[in-house]
Amino acid sequence: MLQQHFPLTDRNTLRLVSEASAYAGFRSLAELIQLQGYATRAQLPLRVLGGGSNVLLSEKVNALVVQSESCRIQLVMQNDEVSLVDVDAGMNWHQWVEQSIAFGHGIENLALIPGTVGAAPVQNIGAYGVEVGEFIDSVTGYQLSTRQLRTFSAAECRFGYRDSVFKRELRNDFVILRVRFRLPRRFSPVVSYAPLNSLNAAEITPASLIQAVTDIRMSKLPDPANVPNAGSFFQNPVVSDECARQLAARYPDLPVYAQPHGAKLAAGWLIDQCGFRGKPFGPVAMYEKQALVLTTSAGATLADVRALQKRVQDSVYEKFGVWLEPEPQLFA
Ligand code: EPU
């Protein structure tokens, strides 16, 4: 049902104060197309919201905001090696991870990431050495500008570190309806990444790996239900090898991860070194146990978040000469 002047404060995990001109959930392509018709008549852009866990909402969103309410899981094909499984965009990500192990493996390391299945490919969610793009066969959705149903192969999704075509050329133009996963049936856990590397590889089962990842995340990251946040607020910056070498020489403790091109630095460490960890700035702060996570308290707005973002960016740039880019996307 379409509702006017709809509060979005409860629909974003940062709990930023926000209101949409109009809002509706949809359960099918036909309903989405109907909503597009309404938006055109009302001269409102149409914006799709997933779990609201990676967005920065402005106080007034002058749009018809839609959210998928479909959460079917359908086995498409299975042989000895792989399962192909279609999952609707509205499915809760963590619930899908828990159910995925009945079909195949690979996404256990992505347990407890907040959000929906439809949002997962947009920023190519990743944790503990795994990125979702590695297990996606294709993504199907509706392109608003051309009014076409389109399917993108994994290669066409152009997955990168927290990046995909859906964040770039197709930004605000593509409503993901379902994701087809390609899950190997053999369980070969990725436990090379700290702190999973302390697990005994021989004893790990898919369910125990999900549990281990869940425990680690619960100990390090704030639960959005209690402390509003959007996970990592900045991306880990990728710099040239030369820049990484110079910084590592000056700061031997700086965590540096080699990449195919250049090196990734731990943004949390850089922010921590600038003294932001646990220090409140009005209703926003960088989290006391993980300086990469921005948390809010009641009444926080996008302006509060932007002010702290800028302070952090400027301080890190001044001290280390590295510019941090925010991870959550503006939703205005
Ligand atoms: N560190 C500090 N101080 C801090 C925070 C971190 O010194 O306040 C140091 C840690 O000690 C560690 C390093 O920085 O040596 C990296 O920290 P961590 O292992 O917590 O991982 P991260 O690089 O901060 C990334 C992802 C997370 C993902 C974890 C685990 C990004 C932007 N973030 O964080 O993803 O869960 O690795 O794989 O790539 C997310 O994207 O929302 C997210 C939570």
Residues whose N, C-alpha, C, O or C-beta is under 5 A from the ligand:
A	BS01	EPU	G126 A127 Y128 G129 A230 G231 S232 F234 Q235 N236 P255 A266 G268 W269 D272 K289 Q290 A291 L292
